[in-house]
Amino acid sequence: MGKKHVSVGCVSAVMLKDPKNFREAMRDPRAEKWKQAIREEIETLEQNGTWKVWNRR
């Protein structure tokens, strides 16, 4: 059986690009996954003492 080849142009046409900013991420079909990734990243930063959250007065 011969190998099947897919054109690079076809593959790149169906691949989703990563959003460039928060607004794009929230409009992306994968928005829920982006939200989860953001939550996990913030939790990790807090656990590592990278920053502290302060309330504005």
Summary of the structure (lengths in Angstrom):
residues: 57
radius of gyration: 18.9
end to end distance: 70.6
largest distance: 70.6
contacts: 81
relative contact order: 0.08
helix: 53%
strand: 0%
